[in-house]
Amino acid sequence: MIRQLLFSAFLMLFFTVAISKAMPVKIADIVIPTGFKKLMETKGDLDKDGIPELVVVFDTPKKVELGTERQLWIYKQNGSTWKLWHKSIGPVLSSEHGGMMGDPFESVTIERGKHESFYF
């Protein structure tokens, strides 16, 4: 009887752990600050630990000399959620930095463990 109870408890624990590890991390769980607009997101392993980080580029409501400020936020996976790891202002040009050509932001990719912004 005790063996059956222990075996049942072991199986329940095993399946709970197996299911929780298989659950995907939801990008929709990221809270977008009030007034911010998400321009793009991408995943890649920035710190080369074998676990992809999430990079999100936001357009902020903050007015700067050439349009609105852009921010790059990097999230690390924390169980089944994302936790903010780094925030950076400056690597993505402001919304009107392209002058007559318009918005200079095109995309962000992660290659060889580094993020790169592409402009036209």
SERO-4910 file (N, C-alpha, C, O; in steps of 0.05 Angstrom, whole numbers):
BEGIN
 pado doro    nc1    nc2    nc3   cac1   cac2   cac3    cc1    cc2    cc3    oc1    oc2    oc3
  Met    A     17    -24      0      0      0      0     17     25      0     13     44    -15
  Ile    A     37     26     17     55     49     19     71     51     -7     76     73    -17
  Arg    A     80     28    -18     94     29    -44     77     41    -66     86     57    -82
  Gln    A     51     33    -67     33     43    -87     30     73    -84     29     88   -104
  Leu    A     27     82    -59     24    111    -54     49    126    -62     47    147    -74
  Leu    A     72    116    -55     97    129    -62    101    129    -93    109    149   -104
  Phe    A     94    107   -105     97    105   -134     78    125   -148     86    138   -167
  Ser    A     53    127   -138     34    147   -149     44    175   -145     41    192   -163
  Ala    A     55    181   -121     65    208   -116     88    214   -135     90    237   -145
  Phe    A    106    194   -139    128    198   -157    119    204   -186    129    222   -199
  Leu    A     99    188   -195     89    192   -222     77    220   -225     81    233   -246
  Met    A     61    229   -205     49    255   -207     70    277   -208     68    296   -224
  Leu    A     91    274   -192    113    294   -192    128    293   -219    134    314   -230
  Phe    A    133    269   -229    147    267   -254    132    280   -277    143    295   -292
  Phe    A    106    274   -279     90    286   -301     86    316   -297     85    331   -317
  Thr    A     84    326   -273     82    354   -268    107    369   -278    105    389   -291
  Val    A    131    358   -271    156    370   -280    159    368   -310    167    388   -323
  Ala    A    152    345   -322    154    342   -351    136    361   -366    144    372   -386
  Ile    A    112    364   -356     93    382   -370    102    411   -367    100    427   -386
  Ser    A    111    419   -343    119    447   -339    143    454   -355    145    477   -365
  Lys    A    162    436   -360    185    442   -376    178    444   -406    191    458   -421
  Ala    A    157    430   -414    149    429   -442    132    454   -449    128    459   -473
  Met    A    122    468   -429    105    491   -435    121    513   -447    142    521   -437
  Pro    A    111    525   -469    126    546   -482    124    572   -466    105    576   -452
  Val    A    145    589   -468    144    615   -455    128    634   -473    132    635   -497
  Lys    A    108    647   -461     90    665   -477    102    693   -480    107    706   -460
  Ile    A    105    701   -504    114    729   -509     92    748   -502     98    771   -496
  Ala    A     67    740   -504     45    757   -498     45    766   -469     31    785   -462
  Asp    A     60    753   -452     61    760   -423     77    786   -418     77    796   -396
  Ile    A     91    796   -438    107    820   -434     88    845   -432     70    849   -448
  Val    A     94    860   -411     77    884   -406     89    907   -422    113    914   -419
  Ile    A     73    919   -439     82    942   -455     75    967   -439     52    971   -432
  Pro    A     95    984   -433     90   1008   -417     69   1026   -430     67   1026   -455
  Thr    A     55   1041   -415     35   1060   -425     47   1079   -444     67   1092   -438
  Gly    A     35   1082   -467     44   1101   -488     66   1089   -506     72   1101   -527
  Phe    A     77   1066   -499     97   1053   -516     84   1037   -538     61   1028   -534
  Lys    A     97   1034   -560     88   1018   -582    109    997   -589    132   1005   -594
  Lys    A    102    972   -590    122    952   -597    126    952   -627    107    948   -642
  Leu    A    151    956   -636    158    957   -664    165    929   -674    158    922   -697
  Met    A    180    914   -658    190    888   -667    200    872   -643    208    884   -623
  Glu    A    200    846   -647    212    829   -627    226    806   -642    218    798   -663
  Thr    A    248    796   -629    262    773   -641    275    758   -618    280    769   -596
  Lys    A    281    733   -623    294    716   -602    322    707   -612    326    703   -636
  Gly    A    340    704   -593    367    694   -600    383    691   -574    377    704   -554
  Asp    A    404    676   -575    421    671   -552    443    692   -550    464    689   -562
  Leu    A    438    713   -535    457    735   -533    480    729   -514    503    738   -519
  Asp    A    475    714   -493    496    709   -473    508    681   -476    524    672   -459
  Lys    A    501    667   -498    512    641   -505    510    620   -482    528    605   -477
  Asp    A    486    621   -469    482    601   -448    463    578   -458    455    561   -442
  Gly    A    457    579   -483    440    558   -495    410    564   -492    393    549   -502
  Ile    A    403    586   -479    375    594   -476    370    621   -490    384    640   -485
  Pro    A    351    622   -509    347    647   -524    336    669   -507    319    665   -489
  Glu    A    346    693   -512    335    717   -499    315    730   -519    315    723   -543
  Leu    A    299    747   -509    279    761   -526    287    790   -527    291    803   -507
  Val    A    290    801   -552    296    829   -556    272    843   -568    260    834   -587
  Val    A    263    865   -554    240    880   -563    248    909   -568    262    920   -551
  Val    A    239    920   -590    244    948   -596    217    963   -592    197    956   -604
  Phe    A    218    984   -575    195   1000   -570    198   1028   -581    220   1039   -580
  Asp    A    177   1039   -591    175   1068   -597    162   1081   -573    140   1073   -565
  Thr    A    175   1100   -561    165   1113   -536    150   1138   -543    153   1149   -565
  Pro    A    134   1149   -525    121   1174   -529    139   1198   -525    131   1221   -529
  Lys    A    164   1193   -516    182   1215   -510    192   1229   -535    204   1216   -553
  Lys    A    187   1255   -538    196   1270   -561    225   1278   -557    233   1288   -536
  Val    A    240   1273   -578    269   1281   -579    273   1299   -604    254   1305   -618
  Glu    A    297   1307   -608    303   1326   -630    292   1316   -657    282   1331   -673
  Leu    A    295   1290   -662    286   1279   -688    265   1258   -684    270   1234   -687
  Gly    A    241   1266   -676    219   1247   -673    215   1237   -645    216   1252   -625
  Thr    A    210   1211   -642    206   1199   -616    229   1179   -610    241   1167   -628
  Glu    A    235   1177   -584    256   1160   -575    249   1130   -578    226   1122   -575
  Arg    A    270   1115   -585    267   1086   -588    283   1072   -565    304   1082   -558
  Gln    A    272   1051   -555    286   1036   -534    287   1006   -541    269    995   -554
  Leu    A    310    994   -534    314    966   -538    314    952   -511    330    958   -494
  Trp    A    296    933   -507    294    919   -482    300    889   -487    292    878   -507
  Ile    A    316    878   -469    324    850   -471    312    835   -447    316    843   -424
  Tyr    A    299    813   -453    286    796   -432    300    769   -431    308    758   -452
  Lys    A    302    758   -407    312    731   -403    289    713   -395    270    722   -381
  Gln    A    290    688   -403    269    669   -396    271    662   -366    293    656   -356
  Asn    A    249    664   -352    248    657   -323    225    638   -319    202    646   -314
  Gly    A    230    612   -322    209    592   -321    191    594   -345    201    591   -368
  Ser    A    166    600   -341    147    603   -363    141    632   -369    121    638   -383
  Thr    A    157    651   -359    153    679   -364    179    692   -373    200    680   -372
  Trp    A    177    717   -381    200    733   -388    205    754   -367    187    766   -357
  Lys    A    231    758   -360    239    778   -340    258    798   -353    277    790   -367
  Leu    A    253    824   -349    269    845   -361    298    842   -351    303    840   -327
  Trp    A    317    841   -370    345    836   -363    361    862   -368    376    871   -350
  His    A    357    875   -391    371    900   -397    353    919   -413    335    910   -427
  Lys    A    357    945   -410    343    965   -425    364    984   -436    384    990   -423
  Ser    A    360    992   -461    380   1010   -474    366   1031   -491    348   1025   -506
  Ile    A    376   1056   -488    366   1078   -504    390   1086   -521    412   1092   -511
  Gly    A    386   1087   -547    407   1096   -565    415   1077   -587    422   1087   -609
  Pro    A    414   1051   -583    422   1034   -606    403   1034   -629    410   1026   -651
  Val    A    378   1043   -625    359   1045   -646    353   1075   -650    345   1089   -632
  Leu    A    357   1084   -675    353   1112   -681    325   1122   -676    306   1106   -678
  Ser    A    321   1147   -670    295   1159   -666    278   1158   -691    288   1153   -713
  Ser    A    252   1162   -688    233   1157   -710    236   1175   -735    229   1166   -757
  Glu    A    248   1198   -732    252   1216   -755    281   1220   -762    288   1239   -775
  His    A    298   1202   -753    327   1205   -757    334   1201   -786    357   1207   -795
  Gly    A    316   1190   -802    321   1185   -830    317   1209   -848    321   1208   -872
  Gly    A    308   1232   -836    303   1256   -851    282   1252   -872    260   1242   -866
  Met    A    288   1260   -897    268   1257   -919    261   1228   -925    240   1222   -937
  Met    A    279   1210   -918    275   1181   -923    255   1169   -904    245   1147   -908
  Gly    A    248   1184   -883    228   1174   -864    240   1158   -841    264   1162   -833
  Asp    A    225   1140   -830    233   1125   -806    257   1106   -814    254   1090   -832
  Pro    A    279   1109   -800    303   1093   -808    302   1064   -798    317   1047   -807
  Phe    A    284   1057   -779    284   1030   -768    272   1010   -787    250   1015   -798
  Glu    A    286    988   -791    276    967   -808    272    941   -793    250    930   -793
  Ser    A    293    932   -778    290    907   -763    314    904   -744    333    919   -744
  Val    A    311    883   -727    332    875   -709    336    845   -713    316    830   -713
  Thr    A    360    836   -715    366    807   -716    388    801   -695    402    818   -686
  Ile    A    389    776   -688    410    766   -670    426    746   -685    416    725   -693
  Glu    A    452    752   -689    470    735   -703    496    733   -688    507    753   -678
  Arg    A    506    709   -685    531    703   -670    531    715   -642    551    725   -632
  Gly    A    507    714   -629    505    723   -602    505    753   -598    509    763   -576
  Lys    A    500    769   -620    498    798   -618    473    807   -633    465    796   -653
  His    A    461    829   -622    438    840   -637    448    861   -656    467    876   -650
  Glu    A    434    863   -678    442    883   -699    416    897   -709    396    883   -715
  Ser    A    417    923   -710    395    938   -721    401    944   -750    423    950   -757
  Phe    A    381    942   -767    384    948   -795    368    973   -803    345    976   -795
  Tyr    A    382    990   -818    370   1015   -827    371   1014   -858    388   1001   -869
  Phe    A    354   1030   -870    356   1031   -899    373   1054   -908    377   1059   -932
***
